[in-house]
Amino acid sequence: MEKVLLIIPAYNEEKNIKKVLSEVKSEITYADIIVVNDGSNDNTSTIVNKEGVKCIDMPFNSGYSNAVQAGIKYAYENNYDYVIQFDADGQHIAKEAEKLYKHIKKTNCDIVIGSRYLKDLKYKCPFFRKIGTKIFQIMIRIFCHKKITDPLSGFQCLNKKVIKEYSKISGYPEYPDANLIIEMLIKGYKIEEIPSKMRIRKYGKSMHSGIIKPIKYMVQMIYTIVFIVIKNIGKRSGLK
Amino acid sequence: MKNEYFVIMSIFIIVFIVFEVRKSHLSIKESFYWVMGSIAVLILSLFPKIIDKVAKFFGVDYPPSIFFVFVILFLLYLLFRLNKIQALHSEEIRDLIQQIAILKEKVNRKNR
């Protein structure tokens, strides 16, 4: 029997988490669920415990990527075969997670990304996200000769090889998006996308909200991608 | 400013650093750069002609400017070194936070 872990990083998600947990508990019966509470100031941890779901409580808020990597390290230490990354804000749909899991098992690829843009799924996204997505799509195509339609999607399923790789990365990126996809493609990992429906968050703010933050994110991300490409010159084993 | 002032200043800095190390506010390893910097200033204050000779060697017309160039380079090096150490520490702290959180979950599970 293969062991699957659903990782839900959460920061101040008391309004969303209960609904998300009841949804995943009823829909995803084949997986263990773990919430990584990233030092929330609200009742996120209490709600998770009341729901009887395992919870990794970070000592203080240390960022989304740190919480995700903690979950991945937990999966690695407990010998899980697959990890599904799932958002605590209610955007991801439990039924869609099963599609990711089935696809990774069927195709034997290393990472499956749930894409909002692979088919016209009528997902309305903010202006900056649209621009960012386009820029990163182009960069991935230039540097890796691969079409990834939703490089900003955190809805992913990883296999054991990737779990090991991510848990060992020193300096796991602050925003594990297009930069990590490019690095993994350069290293020769097989990444595929499947169309995935997503909801729009009901409560709370996205970590990319506002104007300054998305601009800072884009500049940082482009810089990181260029650096990754330079760092891996001569090591491009995965690219034809 | 007379050279004597620089001599006094560098001796004062060396004494200050030694006291900081004695009080364990600074490690011996970290004190090295500051003591070496102060000794360099001390030597240059006692033998100012060194600066003239170095300036002449590099073809600099105004000798004190070569001194400032070296000081800026030294400070930039210290800054870069600190930045490197800080980045390493951030990474180590990240890892520690994750390990603590995972261990806490394990302990809680066992106690239930």
Chai-1 contact restraints between the chains, C-beta under 6 A:
chainA,res_idxA,chainB,res_idxB,connection_type,confidence,min_distance_angstrom,max_distance_angstrom,comment,restraint_id
A,I56,B,A101,contact,1.0,0.0,6.0,A-B,restraint_1
A,I56,B,E105,contact,1.0,0.0,6.0,A-B,restraint_2
A,D57,B,A101,contact,1.0,0.0,6.0,A-B,restraint_3
A,M58,B,I97,contact,1.0,0.0,6.0,A-B,restraint_4
A,M58,B,A101,contact,1.0,0.0,6.0,A-B,restraint_5
A,P59,B,I97,contact,1.0,0.0,6.0,A-B,restraint_6
A,P59,B,I100,contact,1.0,0.0,6.0,A-B,restraint_7
A,S62,B,I97,contact,1.0,0.0,6.0,A-B,restraint_8
A,N66,B,R94,contact,1.0,0.0,6.0,A-B,restraint_9
A,A70,B,Q98,contact,1.0,0.0,6.0,A-B,restraint_10
A,A70,B,A101,contact,1.0,0.0,6.0,A-B,restraint_11
A,K73,B,Q98,contact,1.0,0.0,6.0,A-B,restraint_12
A,Y74,B,I102,contact,1.0,0.0,6.0,A-B,restraint_13
A,S170,B,E91,contact,1.0,0.0,6.0,A-B,restraint_14
A,G171,B,E91,contact,1.0,0.0,6.0,A-B,restraint_15
